[in-house]
Amino acid sequence: MNLFTLLAPFYDCLMAALHKKQGEILIARLTPLSGRRVLDLGGGTGRLSFRLEKAGANVWLLDSSAAMLKRAARLLSANRAVLGDAASLPFAENSFDLVIIVDALHHFRQQQAALLEALRVLVPGGTLAILDFNQKSAAVKVLAILERLVLEPALLLTAEQVEKLLAEIGFVNLQTEIISAHQYLVTASK
């Protein structure tokens, strides 16, 4: 049993304020969404995916926690909540216009493999958006310690490290926005 199996029943309540803000940020930065095919990697209970769907996107969510996906399936269109591993996506090449990874990259044990998979499933010119916690923040350092105590990888990267990794595997048009002392948004294109 992993952390997210235990947290699933409480996750939305615990994260409501943060998820609301993140949704506003992403919707504002990634519009227009109408008709775009979006993959939410590590999308958990689907709250963000649901908001993107309401904004007109065609959204699929992939997560490794069956308990989180059970909650997501209640919100999303039929068969759009998929159990799987971000490092081995069950989608064809060139399937998505946009791949988002929100507060999840630091949970991926195989970060480079997951980002290579995101590149593979994006259409040419498609966008990857990573919104994650900044390891430079003291509060985030405490979060990382707590996550490691419950056997989560907490592989936190700085925005600069994410940019470097994305450039090395072939992403272009990298842009970073510091959202707060605790979070950044990195976008890149295929």
C-alpha positions in Angstrom: 0.0 0.0 0.0 1.4 3.4 -0.9 0.9 6.9 0.5 -1.8 7.8 -2.0 -3.9 4.7 -1.3 -4.1 6.0 2.3 -4.6 9.6 1.3 -7.2 9.1 -1.4 -10.3 9.6 0.8 -8.9 12.9 2.2 -6.7 14.1 -0.6 -9.2 16.6 -2.1 -10.0 18.2 1.2 -6.3 18.5 2.1 -5.3 20.0 -1.2 -8.4 22.0 -2.1 -6.9 25.5 -1.9 -3.7 24.6 -3.6 -5.5 22.7 -6.4 -7.9 25.6 -7.0 -4.9 28.0 -7.4 -3.0 25.6 -9.6 -6.1 25.1 -11.8 -6.5 28.9 -12.2 -2.8 29.2 -13.2 -2.8 26.4 -15.7 -6.1 27.4 -17.3 -4.9 31.0 -17.7 -1.5 30.0 -19.1 -2.6 27.1 -21.4 -5.7 28.5 -23.1 -7.3 27.9 -25.4 -8.1 24.4 -24.2 -11.3 23.8 -26.2 -10.9 20.7 -28.3 -7.3 20.0 -27.2 -6.3 16.5 -26.2 -4.7 16.6 -22.8 -2.9 14.0 -20.7 -2.8 14.7 -17.0 0.2 12.5 -15.8 0.0 11.7 -12.1 -3.4 13.4 -12.0 -4.6 11.7 -8.8 -8.2 12.3 -8.0 -8.9 14.2 -11.2 -9.9 17.6 -9.8 -7.6 19.4 -12.2 -8.6 17.2 -15.1 -12.2 17.9 -14.4 -11.6 21.7 -14.5 -9.7 21.3 -17.8 -12.6 19.2 -19.2 -15.1 21.9 -18.2 -12.9 24.4 -20.1 -13.4 22.3 -23.2 -10.4 20.0 -23.3 -10.5 16.3 -24.0 -8.7 14.9 -21.0 -7.2 11.6 -20.1 -5.7 11.1 -16.6 -3.0 8.5 -15.8 -2.1 7.6 -12.2 -0.4 4.7 -10.5 -2.8 4.7 -7.5 -6.0 2.7 -8.1 -7.6 4.4 -5.0 -7.0 7.9 -6.5 -8.2 6.8 -9.9 -11.5 5.4 -8.4 -12.2 9.0 -7.3 -11.1 10.5 -10.7 -13.3 8.1 -12.6 -16.4 9.7 -10.9 -15.5 13.1 -12.4 -14.2 12.4 -15.8 -15.7 11.2 -19.1 -16.0 7.4 -19.4 -12.7 5.4 -19.6 -10.5 8.5 -19.2 -9.0 7.6 -15.9 -6.2 5.1 -16.6 -4.1 3.1 -14.2 -0.5 3.1 -15.3 3.1 4.1 -15.0 4.3 7.5 -16.3 7.5 5.8 -17.4 5.6 3.4 -19.8 2.5 5.2 -21.1 -0.2 3.1 -22.7 -0.8 5.7 -25.4 0.3 5.9 -29.1 2.9 8.3 -30.3 1.5 11.8 -31.2 -1.7 11.3 -29.2 -1.8 14.6 -27.2 -1.6 18.3 -27.7 -0.8 19.0 -24.1 0.7 16.9 -21.3 0.6 18.3 -17.8 2.4 17.1 -14.7 1.2 18.9 -11.6 2.8 18.2 -8.2 3.7 14.8 -9.5 7.1 14.8 -11.1 8.8 14.6 -7.8 6.9 11.3 -7.1 8.1 9.7 -10.3 10.9 7.3 -9.5 12.0 7.3 -13.2 11.7 11.0 -14.1 13.7 10.9 -17.3 11.8 7.9 -18.6 8.5 9.6 -17.8 9.6 12.8 -19.6 10.7 10.8 -22.6 7.3 9.2 -22.7 5.6 12.6 -22.5 7.7 13.7 -25.5 6.7 10.5 -27.4 3.0 11.0 -26.9 2.9 14.7 -27.7 2.1 15.8 -31.2 4.8 17.8 -33.0 4.6 21.3 -31.5 2.7 20.0 -28.5 3.2 21.4 -25.1 4.5 19.9 -21.8 3.6 21.8 -18.6 5.2 20.9 -15.3 4.0 22.6 -12.2 5.9 21.4 -9.2 7.5 22.3 -5.9 10.7 24.2 -5.7 13.4 22.4 -3.7 15.0 25.7 -2.8 12.0 26.5 -0.5 12.5 25.7 3.2 8.8 24.6 3.4 9.3 22.3 0.5 12.5 20.8 2.1 10.4 19.9 5.1 7.7 18.4 2.8 10.4 16.3 1.1 11.6 14.9 4.5 8.0 14.0 5.4 7.5 12.3 2.1 10.6 10.3 2.4 9.6 9.2 5.9 6.5 7.5 4.2 8.7 6.0 1.5 7.9 8.5 -1.3 10.8 9.3 -3.5 10.5 13.1 -3.1 12.9 13.6 -6.1 12.4 17.4 -6.0 14.2 19.4 -8.7 14.7 23.1 -9.2 13.2 24.8 -12.3 16.7 25.0 -13.7 17.2 21.3 -13.3 13.9 20.5 -15.0 14.8 22.8 -17.9 18.2 21.1 -18.3 16.6 17.7 -18.3 14.0 18.7 -20.8 16.5 20.2 -23.1 18.7 17.1 -22.9 15.9 14.8 -24.0 14.8 17.0 -26.9 12.2 19.5 -25.7 12.4 23.1 -27.1 11.0 26.5 -26.4 11.5 26.1 -22.6 10.0 28.8 -20.4 9.9 29.1 -16.7 7.6 31.1 -14.4 8.2 31.2 -10.7 4.7 31.0 -9.3 5.7 31.5 -5.6 8.6 30.8 -3.3 7.3 27.2 -3.3 6.3 26.4 -6.9 7.4 26.9 -10.5 5.8 26.3 -13.9 8.0 25.0 -16.7 6.6 24.7 -20.2 8.3 23.2 -23.2 7.4 22.1 -26.7 8.1 18.9 -28.8 
